[in-house]
Amino acid sequence: MKLKQVSKSAWAVVDGSTYGNVGCIRLQEGVVVIDTGMTPPIAKEFRELILQEVGKPITDVILTHYHSDHVFGAQEFKNSRIIASSAMAAMYTQLLKERWSPSGLKEMVKYYSQREPEFRDKLRNLKIISPTQTFEKSMVLGKEKEIVISHTGGHTAGHSMVFFKPEHILFAGDLVFCQQYPYAGDPTNNPVDWMNTFATILEMPIETIVPGHGPLCDKEEIKIQLTYFKALETWIQNQLQKKYSLMKALENKDTSPTAPYMVKADPRLESTIERWYHFYSHTDS
């Protein structure tokens, strides 16, 4: 795991070792962490790197969205304030009854362990830590209000992005999958919100983007993804206008727009078509 310095006061791990990218910002009063990685041992290593290389106490942890590769390390930061959008925090209630119930977590660990056996041990003592501070639309941190957290939706209903104004750094969470096909199959995924947020980002004074997955990038990556999303939206709407069933649309997936950084066999394409087909069949957007 390598803690890469992004700017004078911002760092990130983008080498894949944390599964979902993580980062931190140094303020006068302490360090603000963005996301926690996939497992408690990973988060512990990340936390120790921050203490060694940044050298200030961790006061706050911002969770961009609820997916396991971004929040399952939160227990290593339980002495800090855990911040998330109220929409994300509301999802925890149901998750703790179902997917994150004791039996649900057991099945999840089994699933992950089939892919990578090391997960069995790394998730053995997993504890779900709920957000302790929530916000509706936005929240600012720092004595000079240096950090702006904005609820965006898009990738998931509760998704947020984090903008570090003084150094023009955006921690985009999973709004951005750099140099890889994005995951857009979450049941709360909203492609309209996602594309609207891309448009907002393009208007912001951003120099560097820390994506949720992949290497550091800039707004050129947003343009690439937005172009593809718009083309895919048109294709989905065309399938609906022809009154094709979802099954028929999936059979036609090879006629969908050519996406950056992927091959047609990528299972994330099918999950995206399934979610967007459902979304656009229930909206006038």
SERO-4910 file (N, C-alpha, C, O; in steps of 0.05 Angstrom, whole numbers):
BEGIN
 pado doro    nc1    nc2    nc3   cac1   cac2   cac3    cc1    cc2    cc3    oc1    oc2    oc3
  Met    A     17    -24      0      0      0      0     18     25      0     36     27     16
  Lys    A     12     43    -19     28     68    -20      9     92    -18    -10     94    -32
  Leu    A     16    109      1      1    134      5     13    155    -13     35    166     -7
  Lys    A      0    161    -35     11    180    -55      2    208    -49    -21    214    -45
  Gln    A     22    226    -49     15    255    -45      4    266    -70     16    266    -91
  Val    A    -21    277    -68    -35    287    -91    -30    317    -94    -28    327   -116
  Ser    A    -28    331    -71    -23    359    -71     -9    366    -44     -2    347    -30
  Lys    A     -6    391    -38      8    398    -13     -5    386     11      9    377     30
  Ser    A    -31    385     12    -45    376     36    -65    353     31    -83    348     47
  Ala    A    -61    338      9    -79    316      3    -64    291     -6    -44    294    -21
  Trp    A    -73    268      2    -60    243     -4    -82    223    -12   -105    226     -6
  Ala    A    -73    202    -26    -92    181    -34    -78    155    -39    -54    154    -45
  Val    A    -92    133    -36    -82    106    -44    -98     98    -69   -122     94    -67
  Val    A    -84     97    -91    -97     91   -116    -84     67   -130    -86     64   -155
  Asp    A    -69     50   -115    -55     28   -126    -71      2   -126    -60    -19   -133
  Gly    A    -96      3   -118   -113    -20   -117   -112    -37    -92   -128    -55    -88
  Ser    A    -93    -30    -74    -89    -47    -50   -112    -44    -30   -116    -62    -13
  Thr    A   -128    -22    -32   -150    -18    -14   -177    -26    -27   -198    -23    -15
  Tyr    A   -176    -36    -52   -199    -43    -68   -213    -18    -78   -209    -10   -100
  Gly    A   -229     -5    -61   -239     21    -68   -218     41    -59   -207     39    -37
  Asn    A   -212     61    -76   -192     81    -69   -199     96    -44   -223    100    -38
  Val    A   -179    105    -29   -183    120     -4   -165    144     -5   -146    146    -22
  Gly    A   -170    164     12   -153    187     13   -155    203     38   -171    195     56
  Cys    A   -141    224     41   -142    241     64   -133    269     58   -118    274     39
  Ile    A   -143    288     74   -136    316     71   -127    327     99   -140    322    119
  Arg    A   -105    341     99    -94    352    124   -105    381    126   -100    398    109
  Leu    A   -119    385    148   -127    412    155   -112    421    180    -96    406    192
  Gln    A   -115    446    187   -101    457    210   -108    442    235    -91    437    253
  Glu    A   -133    433    238   -143    421    262   -140    390    262   -145    378    283
  Gly    A   -133    378    240   -130    349    239   -134    339    211   -135    354    191
  Val    A   -136    313    209   -138    299    183   -166    290    178   -179    279    196
  Val    A   -176    294    153   -202    284    145   -197    261    125   -183    265    105
  Val    A   -208    238    131   -205    214    114   -229    212     95   -252    217    103
  Ile    A   -224    203     71   -246    197     52   -245    168     45   -227    158     32
  Asp    A   -266    153     55   -270    125     51   -248    108     66   -227    119     73
  Thr    A   -254     82     70   -238     67     88   -227     40     77   -213     26     91
  Gly    A   -234     34     52   -224      9     41   -242    -15     48   -263    -12     61
  Met    A   -233    -38     39   -250    -62     38   -251    -77     64   -272    -90     70
  Thr    A   -230    -77     80   -229    -94    104   -217    -78    127   -202    -59    123
  Pro    A   -222    -86    152   -209    -73    175   -179    -75    175   -166    -54    181
  Pro    A   -166    -97    168   -137    -97    166   -126    -77    146   -105    -64    151
  Ile    A   -139    -74    123   -131    -55    103   -134    -27    115   -116    -10    111
  Ala    A   -156    -21    128   -161      5    140   -140     11    161   -131     34    164
  Lys    A   -133     -9    177   -113     -5    198    -86      3    186    -73     22    196
  Glu    A    -78    -10    164    -53     -2    151    -55     26    140    -36     41    141
  Phe    A    -77     33    128    -82     60    117    -80     80    140    -67    101    137
  Arg    A    -93     75    162    -93     93    185    -64     98    195    -57    120    201
  Glu    A    -49     76    197    -21     78    207     -4     94    188     14    109    196
  Leu    A     -9     91    162      6    107    142      0    137    145     18    153    143
  Ile    A    -25    143    150    -33    171    154    -18    183    178     -7    205    177
  Leu    A    -18    168    200     -6    178    225     24    181    221     36    200    231
  Gln    A     37    163    205     66    165    200     73    187    181     92    203    186
  Glu    A     58    190    159     66    207    137     53    235    138     65    255    129
  Val    A     29    237    149     15    262    151     19    275    178     22    299    180
  Gly    A     19    258    199     28    267    225      8    283    241     16    299    259
  Lys    A    -18    281    236    -38    295    252    -60    275    259    -64    255    244
  Pro    A    -74    280    280    -96    262    287   -119    262    267   -124    282    254
  Ile    A   -132    240    265   -155    237    246   -180    246    261   -188    233    280
  Thr    A   -192    267    252   -216    278    265   -242    268    253   -262    264    267
  Asp    A   -242    265    226   -266    259    212   -261    238    190   -240    237    178
  Val    A   -282    222    185   -281    203    163   -307    208    146   -329    206    157
  Ile    A   -303    213    121   -326    217    103   -329    191     86   -310    181     74
  Leu    A   -353    181     86   -360    157     70   -375    166     45   -397    178     48
  Thr    A   -364    161     22   -377    171     -3   -402    155     -9   -421    166    -20
  His    A   -402    128     -4   -426    112     -9   -423     86      6   -402     80     18
  Tyr    A   -444     69      5   -445     46     23   -431     21     13   -431      2     29
  His    A   -421     20    -10   -409     -5    -20   -386    -14     -3   -370      2      7
  Ser    A   -384    -41      0   -366    -53     20   -337    -45     16   -322    -41     36
  Asp    A   -328    -41     -9   -300    -34    -13   -293     -6     -5   -270      3     -7
  His    A   -313      9      4   -309     37     13   -315     41     43   -306     60     55
  Val    A   -330     22     55   -339     27     83   -332      4    103   -334      9    127
  Phe    A   -323    -19     93   -319    -41    112   -295    -38    130   -290    -54    148
  Gly    A   -279    -17    125   -257    -12    143   -263      9    164   -245     17    179
  Ala    A   -288     18    166   -295     40    183   -290     35    213   -285     54    228
  Gln    A   -290     10    221   -286      5    250   -259     13    260   -255     17    284
  Glu    A   -239     16    242   -213     25    249   -212     55    254   -192     65    263
  Phe    A   -234     68    249   -235     97    253   -258    104    272   -269    126    271
  Lys    A   -266     86    289   -289     89    306   -287    112    326   -307    121    337
  Asn    A   -262    121    331   -259    144    349   -261    171    335   -258    192    348
  Ser    A   -265    170    309   -269    195    294   -299    198    287   -314    179    289
  Arg    A   -306    222    279   -333    227    270   -336    214    242   -319    218    225
  Ile    A   -358    199    238   -363    185    213   -385    201    199   -408    202    209
  Ile    A   -379    212    176   -397    230    162   -407    217    136   -392    205    121
  Ala    A   -433    220    131   -445    211    106   -470    227    101   -481    239    119
  Ser    A   -480    226     76   -505    239     70   -528    225     85   -526    201     92
  Ser    A   -549    239     91   -571    227    105   -584    206     88   -595    186     99
  Ala    A   -583    209     62   -594    188     44   -578    162     46   -590    140     46
  Met    A   -552    164     49   -535    140     53   -540    128     80   -543    104     82
  Ala    A   -541    145    101   -545    135    128   -572    120    130   -574    101    145
  Ala    A   -592    130    116   -618    117    117   -617     89    106   -633     72    114
  Met    A   -599     84     87   -597     58     76   -586     37     96   -591     13     93
  Tyr    A   -571     47    116   -560     28    135   -581     13    150   -577    -10    157
  Thr    A   -603     26    156   -625     12    171   -633    -13    158   -635    -34    171
  Gln    A   -639    -12    132   -647    -36    117   -624    -55    113   -628    -79    115
  Leu    A   -601    -44    107   -577    -62    103   -571    -79    128   -565   -102    125
  Leu    A   -574    -67    151   -568    -81    176   -589   -103    181   -584   -122    197
  Lys    A   -612   -101    169   -633   -121    172   -629   -144    152   -638   -166    156
  Glu    A   -617   -137    129   -615   -157    107   -587   -163    100   -575   -182    112
  Arg    A   -575   -149     81   -549   -156     71   -527   -155     92   -509   -171     91
  Trp    A   -530   -137    112   -510   -135    133   -518   -147    159   -506   -142    180
  Ser    A   -539   -163    159   -547   -178    183   -526   -199    188   -510   -204    170
  Pro    A   -525   -211    212   -504   -232    217   -504   -254    196   -483   -262    187
  Ser    A   -528   -263    188   -529   -284    167   -521   -273    140   -508   -287    124
  Gly    A   -529   -248    134   -522   -236    109   -492   -232    106   -481   -237     85
  Leu    A   -479   -222    128   -450   -218    127   -436   -245    124   -415   -246    110
  Lys    A   -446   -266    136   -434   -292    134   -434   -301    104   -414   -312     94
  Glu    A   -456   -297     91   -458   -304     63   -440   -286     46   -428   -295     26
  Met    A   -438   -261     53   -421   -242     38   -392   -250     41   -377   -250     21
  Val    A   -383   -257     65   -356   -266     69   -350   -291     53   -329   -294     41
  Lys    A   -369   -309     52   -366   -334     37   -363   -327      7   -346   -339     -6
  Tyr    A   -379   -309     -3   -378   -301    -31   -350   -289    -37   -337   -296    -57
  Tyr    A   -342   -270    -21   -316   -257    -26   -293   -277    -23   -273   -275    -38
  Ser    A   -295   -295     -5   -274   -314      0   -271   -334    -23   -249   -344    -28
  Gln    A   -292   -338    -38   -290   -355    -62   -274   -342    -83   -261   -355    -99
  Arg    A   -275   -315    -84   -259   -300   -103   -230   -296    -94   -212   -300   -109
  Glu    A   -227   -290    -68   -200   -287    -56   -201   -298    -28   -212   -286    -10
  Pro    A   -188   -321    -24   -189   -335      2   -181   -318     26   -190   -322     48
  Glu    A   -164   -298     22   -154   -281     44   -177   -265     57   -174   -257     80
  Phe    A   -199   -261     43   -221   -246     54   -233   -260     78   -245   -247     96
  Arg    A   -231   -287     79   -243   -301    102   -232   -291    128   -246   -288    147
  Asp    A   -206   -287    129   -193   -278    154   -196   -248    157   -200   -238    179
  Lys    A   -193   -233    135   -194   -204    137   -221   -193    145   -223   -171    155
  Leu    A   -242   -208    140   -269   -199    147   -281   -214    171   -304   -211    177
  Arg    A   -264   -230    184   -273   -247    205   -286   -231    228   -306   -239    239
  Asn    A   -273   -209    236   -283   -193    259   -296   -167    250   -294   -147    264
  Leu    A   -308   -168    226   -320   -144    215   -343   -134    233   -360   -149    241
  Lys    A   -343   -107    238   -365    -94    252   -374    -71    235   -358    -55    225
  Ile    A   -400    -69    230   -410    -47    214   -413    -22    232   -426    -22    253
  Ile    A   -400     -1    224   -401     25    238   -418     44    223   -412     52    200
  Ser    A   -440     52    235   -458     71    222   -448    100    224   -433    106    242
  Pro    A   -456    117    205   -449    145    206   -458    158    232   -480    152    242
  Thr    A   -442    176    243   -450    190    268   -457    219    262   -467    233    280
  Gln    A   -452    228    238   -459    256    230   -470    254    201   -457    244    184
  Thr    A   -493    266    197   -505    266    170   -511    294    161   -511    313    177
  Phe    A   -516    296    135   -523    322    123   -542    316    100   -543    294     90
  Glu    A   -558    336     93   -578    332     71   -565    337     44   -562    318     28
  Lys    A   -559    362     38   -548    368     11   -518    373     11   -504    364     -7
  Ser    A   -508    387     32   -479    392     32   -470    398     61   -487    403     78
  Met    A   -444    397     64   -432    402     90   -404    412     86   -391    403     67
  Val    A   -395    431    103   -368    441    100   -352    434    125   -363    432    147
  Leu    A   -326    430    121   -307    423    142   -284    442    141   -277    452    119
  Gly    A   -271    447    164   -248    463    165   -254    491    175   -276    502    170
  Lys    A   -235    503    189   -239    530    200   -244    551    178   -258    571    182
  Glu    A   -232    546    155   -236    564    132   -255    552    112   -257    561     89
  Lys    A   -270    532    121   -290    518    103   -276    508     78   -286    511     55
  Glu    A   -253    495     82   -238    486     59   -250    462     44   -246    459     20
  Ile    A   -265    445     59   -275    421     47   -305    423     44   -320    431     62
  Val    A   -315    417     20   -344    417     14   -352    389      7   -342    377    -13
  Ile    A   -370    377     22   -381    351     17   -409    355      4   -426    369     16
  Ser    A   -414    343    -19   -439    347    -33   -452    320    -39   -440    302    -50
  His    A   -477    318    -31   -493    295    -38   -500    296    -68   -513    315    -76
  Thr    A   -492    277    -83   -496    277   -112   -516    256   -122   -529    260   -142
  Gly    A   -518    234   -107   -532    211   -119   -517    201   -143   -493    207   -146
  Gly    A   -530    187   -161   -517    178   -185   -509    149   -183   -525    131   -188
  His    A   -484    144   -175   -474    117   -172   -491    101   -153   -499     78   -159
  Thr    A   -498    113   -131   -518    102   -112   -535    126   -102   -527    149   -105
  Ala    A   -557    120    -90   -575    141    -81   -562    160    -60   -567    184    -60
  Gly    A   -545    149    -44   -533    165    -22   -505    175    -28   -492    185    -10
  His    A   -496    173    -53   -468    179    -60   -462    209    -55   -479    226    -60
  Ser    A   -437    214    -46   -428    242    -43   -400    244    -54   -385    225    -57
  Met    A   -393    269    -62   -365    275    -70   -353    296    -51   -368    310    -38
  Val    A   -327    298    -51   -313    315    -32   -294    333    -48   -276    324    -61
  Phe    A   -298    359    -45   -281    379    -59   -264    394    -39   -274    407    -21
  Phe    A   -238    393    -44   -218    407    -27   -211    433    -43   -194    433    -60
  Lys    A   -225    454    -35   -224    479    -51   -196    492    -54   -188    499    -76
  Pro    A   -180    494    -32   -155    509    -35   -136    497    -55   -120    511    -68
  Glu    A   -137    470    -58   -118    457    -76   -131    444   -100   -118    429   -115
  His    A   -157    450   -104   -171    442   -129   -171    412   -133   -166    402   -155
  Ile    A   -176    397   -111   -176    368   -112   -204    358   -108   -218    367    -90
  Leu    A   -213    340   -125   -239    327   -121   -236    298   -115   -223    283   -130
  Phe    A   -246    289    -92   -248    261    -86   -276    252    -95   -296    258    -82
  Ala    A   -277    239   -118   -302    234   -132   -317    209   -123   -339    204   -131
  Gly    A   -304    192   -106   -316    166   -100   -322    151   -126   -307    154   -146
  Asp    A   -343    135   -126   -348    118   -149   -364    132   -171   -376    119   -188
  Leu    A   -365    159   -170   -375    173   -194   -355    169   -217   -362    171   -240
  Val    A   -330    164   -210   -309    161   -230   -294    134   -227   -282    129   -206
  Phe    A   -295    118   -247   -278     94   -250   -259    101   -272   -265    100   -296
  Cys    A   -234    108   -265   -215    117   -285   -203     94   -300   -193     75   -288
  Gln    A   -203     96   -326   -192     76   -344   -203     48   -341   -190     28   -345
  Gln    A   -229     48   -333   -243     22   -331   -273     27   -333   -282     49   -329
  Tyr    A   -287      6   -340   -316      8   -343   -329     13   -316   -322     -2   -297
  Pro    A   -347     32   -313   -359     38   -287   -379     17   -279   -392      4   -296
  Tyr    A   -383     14   -253   -405     -2   -243   -430     15   -240   -430     33   -223
  Ala    A   -450      9   -256   -475     25   -255   -499      7   -250   -521     14   -258
  Gly    A   -494    -16   -238   -516    -35   -234   -528    -35   -206   -545    -52   -201
  Asp    A   -520    -16   -189   -533    -15   -163   -563    -10   -166   -571      5   -183
  Pro    A   -579    -23   -149   -608    -19   -151   -618      9   -146   -641     16   -152
  Thr    A   -601     26   -134   -608     54   -130   -594     73   -150   -596     97   -147
  Asn    A   -580     62   -169   -566     78   -189   -585     96   -204   -606     87   -213
  Asn    A   -577    121   -207   -593    140   -222   -576    153   -243   -560    171   -237
  Pro    A   -578    145   -269   -560    155   -289   -564    185   -295   -545    198   -302
  Val    A   -588    195   -291   -593    224   -296   -577    240   -275   -564    260   -282
  Asp    A   -579    233   -249   -564    247   -229   -534    245   -234   -519    264   -230
  Trp    A   -526    221   -243   -497    217   -249   -487    236   -271   -467    249   -268
  Met    A   -502    237   -293   -494    255   -315   -496    284   -307   -479    300   -316
  Asn    A   -516    291   -291   -518    319   -282   -494    326   -265   -484    349   -266
  Thr    A   -485    308   -248   -462    313   -231   -437    316   -248   -420    333   -243
  Phe    A   -434    299   -269   -412    302   -287   -411    331   -299   -390    343   -300
  Ala    A   -435    340   -307   -436    367   -318   -428    388   -298   -414    408   -304
  Thr    A   -436    384   -273   -428    402   -251   -397    402   -247   -385    423   -245
  Ile    A   -386    378   -247   -357    375   -243   -342    390   -265   -321    403   -259
  Leu    A   -351    389   -289   -338    402   -312   -337    432   -309   -320    445   -321
  Glu    A   -355    443   -293   -356    472   -288   -340    480   -263   -337    504   -258
  Met    A   -330    461   -248   -316    467   -223   -286    472   -228   -275    461   -247
  Pro    A   -273    487   -211   -244    493   -214   -228    470   -203   -214    472   -182
  Ile    A   -229    447   -217   -216    423   -208   -191    417   -225   -192    419   -250
  Glu    A   -169    411   -212   -144    404   -226   -139    374   -226   -129    363   -245
  Thr    A   -145    362   -203   -139    333   -200   -163    319   -189   -176    330   -170
  Ile    A   -169    295   -199   -191    279   -189   -180    253   -178   -165    239   -191
  Val    A   -188    247   -153   -183    221   -141   -208    204   -146   -228    209   -134
  Pro    A   -206    185   -164   -230    169   -171   -235    148   -150   -219    143   -132
  Gly    A   -258    135   -151   -264    113   -133   -248     88   -140   -242     72   -122
  His    A   -241     86   -165   -224     63   -175   -207     73   -197   -215     90   -214
  Gly    A   -182     64   -198   -164     72   -219   -145     94   -211   -147    105   -189
  Pro    A   -127    103   -229   -107    123   -223   -119    151   -222   -142    156   -230
  Leu    A   -103    170   -212   -111    198   -212   -117    207   -240   -105    197   -259
  Cys    A   -135    226   -243   -142    236   -269   -150    265   -267   -147    278   -246
  Asp    A   -160    275   -289   -170    303   -290   -198    303   -304   -210    282   -308
  Lys    A   -207    326   -311   -234    328   -322   -237    316   -350   -259    312   -360
  Glu    A   -215    310   -363   -217    296   -389   -230    269   -386   -244    260   -403
  Glu    A   -225    256   -363   -237    230   -358   -268    233   -355   -283    216   -363
  Ile    A   -276    255   -343   -305    260   -340   -318    263   -367   -340    253   -372
  Lys    A   -304    277   -385   -315    281   -412   -318    254   -427   -338    250   -441
  Ile    A   -299    237   -423   -300    210   -436   -324    194   -426   -339    183   -441
  Gln    A   -327    194   -399   -349    179   -387   -376    191   -394   -395    176   -399
  Leu    A   -378    217   -393   -403    230   -399   -412    225   -428   -436    220   -433
  Thr    A   -393    226   -447   -400    220   -475   -411    192   -477   -431    188   -492
  Tyr    A   -399    173   -464   -408    146   -465   -436    143   -452   -454    130   -463
  Phe    A   -439    155   -429   -465    153   -414   -488    164   -432   -509    152   -433
  Lys    A   -483    187   -445   -504    199   -462   -511    180   -485   -534    177   -492
  Ala    A   -490    168   -497   -495    149   -519   -510    125   -509   -528    115   -523
  Leu    A   -503    115   -486   -517     91   -475   -546     98   -468   -564     81   -472
  Glu    A   -550    121   -457   -578    130   -451   -595    130   -476   -617    120   -476
  Thr    A   -584    141   -498   -599    141   -523   -605    113   -533   -627    108   -542
  Trp    A   -585     96   -530   -589     68   -539   -611     54   -522   -628     40   -533
  Ile    A   -610     57   -496   -630     46   -478   -658     56   -486   -677     40   -488
  Gln    A   -661     82   -490   -686     94   -497   -696     84   -524   -720     81   -528
  Asn    A   -678     78   -542   -685     67   -568   -696     39   -565   -715     31   -579
  Gln    A   -684     23   -547   -694     -4   -542   -722     -3   -531   -739    -19   -538
  Leu    A   -727     16   -513   -753     19   -502   -774     28   -522   -797     19   -522
  Gln    A   -766     47   -539   -784     56   -560   -793     34   -579   -815     34   -589
  Lys    A   -775     15   -583   -781     -8   -600   -797    -29   -584   -804    -50   -595
  Lys    A   -802    -23   -559   -817    -41   -541   -804    -68   -537   -817    -89   -535
  Tyr    A   -777    -67   -537   -762    -91   -532   -763    -98   -502   -763    -80   -486
  Ser    A   -764   -123   -496   -762   -132   -468   -733   -129   -459   -715   -125   -475
  Leu    A   -729   -130   -433   -702   -129   -422   -686   -152   -433   -662   -148   -441
  Met    A   -697   -175   -435   -682   -198   -446   -673   -192   -475   -651   -198   -482
  Lys    A   -691   -180   -491   -684   -174   -518   -662   -152   -519   -643   -154   -535
  Ala    A   -664   -132   -501   -643   -112   -500   -616   -124   -493   -596   -116   -504
  Leu    A   -616   -143   -474   -591   -156   -467   -580   -172   -490   -555   -174   -494
  Glu    A   -597   -184   -505   -589   -199   -529   -576   -180   -549   -559   -189   -565
  Asn    A   -585   -155   -549   -575   -135   -568   -551   -120   -557   -542   -100   -570
  Lys    A   -539   -128   -535   -519   -111   -522   -495   -105   -539   -481    -85   -536
  Asp    A   -489   -123   -559   -467   -118   -577   -472    -94   -595   -453    -85   -608
  Thr    A   -497    -86   -597   -503    -62   -613   -502    -37   -597   -506    -15   -608
  Ser    A   -497    -39   -571   -496    -15   -554   -470      0   -560   -452    -11   -572
  Pro    A   -469     25   -552   -446     42   -558   -420     29   -548   -419     16   -527
  Thr    A   -399     33   -562   -372     23   -554   -363     39   -530   -359     64   -531
  Ala    A   -359     26   -508   -351     39   -483   -321     41   -481   -307     24   -491
  Pro    A   -311     61   -467   -282     63   -463   -273     41   -443   -288     34   -425
  Tyr    A   -250     30   -448   -236     13   -428   -251    -13   -423   -250    -24   -400
  Met    A   -264    -25   -443   -278    -50   -437   -281    -66   -462   -278    -57   -484
  Val    A   -288    -92   -457   -297   -109   -479   -326   -115   -474   -336   -112   -452
  Lys    A   -339   -124   -495   -368   -129   -493   -375   -150   -473   -398   -151   -464
  Ala    A   -356   -168   -467   -362   -189   -448   -362   -180   -419   -369   -196   -401
  Asp    A   -355   -155   -413   -354   -146   -386   -381   -148   -373   -401   -137   -383
  Pro    A   -383   -164   -351   -410   -167   -338   -422   -141   -328   -446   -140   -324
  Arg    A   -405   -121   -324   -416    -95   -314   -433    -82   -336   -451    -66   -329
  Leu    A   -428    -88   -361   -446    -78   -382   -474    -88   -379   -493    -73   -381
  Glu    A   -476   -114   -374   -503   -126   -371   -517   -114   -346   -541   -108   -347
  Ser    A   -503   -111   -324   -515   -100   -300   -524    -71   -305   -544    -62   -294
  Thr    A   -508    -56   -321   -515    -29   -327   -541    -28   -344   -559    -12   -339
  Ile    A   -541    -45   -365   -565    -46   -382   -590    -53   -365   -611    -40   -368
  Glu    A   -587    -73   -348   -610    -81   -331   -620    -58   -314   -644    -53   -313
  Arg    A   -602    -44   -301   -610    -22   -283   -621      1   -299   -643     12   -292
  Trp    A   -608      9   -320   -617     33   -335   -643     26   -350   -660     44   -353
  Tyr    A   -646      2   -359   -671     -6   -372   -695     -3   -352   -716      8   -359
  His    A   -690    -12   -328   -711     -9   -307   -716     20   -301   -738     29   -299
  Phe    A   -694     36   -298   -697     64   -291   -712     79   -313   -731     94   -307
  Tyr    A   -704     76   -338   -716     92   -359   -745     82   -367   -760     97   -379
  Ser    A   -751     58   -359   -778     48   -364   -798     58   -343   -822     55   -346
  His    A   -787     70   -322   -804     81   -300   -801    111   -296   -808    122   -275
  Thr    A   -790    124   -316   -786    153   -313   -791    166   -340   -789    154   -361
  Asp    A   -798    192   -339   -802    208   -363   -777    222   -371   -776    238   -390
  Ser    A   -755    218   -355   -730    232   -360   -719    226   -388   -698    236   -395
***
